Amino acid sequence: LRTLNYLVYALLLTLASYIIISLGLLETSITSLTLSLISFITFALKLELL
């Protein structure tokens, strides 16, 4: 089950990265990346606590 969770994490990060790259705007990308990482970490911690 834990392996599946990390697979989902990887897919979400890949999707986020793709969206950021496709935007092609440096400032927006940095902001989006930061927000994505924060929400990703929060999401991961929530799953760890379950």
C-alpha positions in Angstrom: 0.0 0.0 0.0 2.8 2.4 0.8 4.4 1.7 -2.6 1.1 2.7 -4.2 1.1 5.9 -2.2 4.6 6.9 -3.5 3.5 6.0 -7.0 0.6 8.4 -6.6 3.0 11.1 -5.3 5.3 10.6 -8.3 2.4 11.0 -10.7 1.1 14.1 -9.0 4.6 15.7 -9.0 5.1 14.8 -12.7 1.7 16.4 -13.5 2.6 19.5 -11.5 5.9 19.7 -13.3 4.3 19.4 -16.7 1.8 22.1 -15.9 4.6 24.4 -14.7 6.8 23.8 -17.7 3.9 24.3 -20.1 3.2 27.7 -18.6 6.7 28.7 -19.5 6.7 31.7 -17.2 9.7 31.8 -14.8 8.1 33.7 -11.9 4.8 31.9 -12.2 6.7 28.6 -12.3 8.7 29.3 -9.2 5.5 30.3 -7.3 3.6 27.3 -8.6 6.5 25.0 -7.8 6.7 26.3 -4.3 2.9 25.9 -3.8 3.0 22.5 -5.3 5.8 21.3 -3.0 4.0 22.8 0.0 0.7 21.1 -0.8 2.5 17.9 -1.7 4.4 17.8 1.6 1.2 18.5 3.5 -0.6 15.8 1.6 2.2 13.3 2.2 2.2 14.1 5.9 -1.6 13.7 6.1 -1.3 10.2 4.6 1.5 9.3 6.9 -0.7 10.2 9.9 -3.5 8.0 8.7 
